[in-house]
Amino acid sequence: MTYLIEGRDGPWELVVGLEVHAQVISQSKLFSGASASYGGEPNTHVSLVDAGFPGMLPVINRECVAQAVRTGLGLKARVNLESRFDRKNYFYADLPTGYQISQFTHPIIGEGAVEIELADGSTRMIGITRLHLEQDAGKSMHDQDPARSFIDLNRAGVALMEIVSEPDIRTPEEAGAYLRKLRMILRYLGTCDGNMEEGSMRADVNVSVRKAGEPFRTRCEIKNVNSIRYVMQAIEVEAVRQVEIWESGGSVDQETRLFDPVRSETRSLRSKEDAHDYRYFPDPDLLPLVIGEAWVQDLAAHLPELPDAKRQRFQDEYGIPRYDAGVLVAEQATADFYETVARGRDPRLAANWVIGDFFAALNRTGRTIQDSPISAAALGGMLDLITDGTINGKIAKDVFEEMLASGETAAEIVERKGLRQVTDTGAIDAAVQAVLDKNPDKLAEYRSGKDKLFGFFVGQVMKAMAGKGNPALVNEALKKVL
């Protein structure tokens, strides 16, 4: 599918590549022992290395390297057993050293791919060019004082993985699907929490347009977009801007731009630097990074089950539809919750309750699975009561709401409120006869050929029994009499 921008001169094709900066989950920073945790008072998670003191030497964090390798394996990418760190030279007030330690010509991870699925069920492969490790900069704060800016170096030196895609993305929807899938993989691997609101995952968006069959035209980079929705909006806005420039006889300048979601526009930030502008050269304080094949294989052997494999297993093992399986594996916590509910029970019934009432309750109450008052074991216990005939589906809805409000188990609620399903055929027969006696006109209509009234009688009997009648037995009793 190609996203076409209609211009005066006909349709234009969209070309997008994404550079995703994902903060590595680790206790300490990439080259120092300072804490890498989010937040904290300004400048409290800073070592002398992070602050750029003269003579301080960086020491590589083994766990950050392992996290990058795990991510590369999860992206089905090539792991380079030898890579190199370079200095990327530029000045920002929040970069004390005047350079960023990054990887340029020799990244730790090479080519890979991510499969995305679109709303219509179609799939596409988006190529990964590379993944390299680098250190983050600090943070400039311009809203603390009317005349001065302040610097917080807590983030300086935190390990980042920059994951660069091929320019394979052709629609805003594909960009959104790619980011969601990438974030899902990172979370499953435990290498990045994917929290875009806290800045632990953000995207630089490279956008260009062209006529069908043309080579690539000049691209612009939209810097540091921190939500999937904004990435999709920024792509649309920037594509329209570029089409207008080309069609008016102008040319698009290669530059870095910012996206303003309030005004729905991109604005120029600076001319786009090329690699030579950063004067990359090998960092003289760091030897080439050499890792062993056996170590990589050991990391691969201990990877968790990833989303695509888990989705297929859910379909095969539990017999649930592909869409349901996709919803359930979207988050590791959701998949684990479902498996606990489904274990030893009807997996389709479990999927229906988790995706339906349980998810709806979480959305309604603003809760997550982690703080839900209904545990997986408790929901499974309620399903057991449905299966063994203690309660029916209608009663289960009421029991579920009570569980949500009180935190009690289903069995406790059923006993306390006397909600056991009526399976006494004598009581059901009596209720059926009472309903028929009360509705002679409807009975006559039914017997004259209005078969659809059967549902009316079922509803009336269930109402008369306060919803406690066993639906199958009620249906059976009505068929016998009618």
Buried (B, 14 or more C-beta within 10 A) or exposed (E): EEBBBEBEEEBBBBBBBBBBBBBBBBEBBBBBEBBBEBEEEBBEBBBEBBBBEEEBEBEBBEBBBBBBBBBBBBBEBBBBBEBBBBBBBEEEEBBBBEBBBBBBEBBBBBBBBBBBBBEEEEEBEBBBBBBBBBBBBBBEBEEEEEEEEBBBBBBBBBBBBBBBBBBBBBBBBBBBBBBBBBBBBBBBBBBBBBBBEEBBBBBBBBBBBBEEEEEEBBBBBBBBBBBBEBBBBBBBBBBBBBBEBBEEEEEBEBBBBBBEEEEEBBEEBEEBBEEEEBEBEBBEBBEEBEBEEEBBEEBBEEEEEBBBEBBEBBBEEBEBEEEBBBBBBBBBEBBEBBBBBBEEBBBBBBBBBBBEBBBEBBEEEEBEBEEBBBBBEBBBBBBBBBEEEBBBEBBBEBBBEBBBEEEBBBBBBBEEEEBBBBBEEEBBBBBBEEBBEEBEEBBEBBEEEEEEBBEBBBEBBBEBBEBBBBBEBBBEBBEEEB
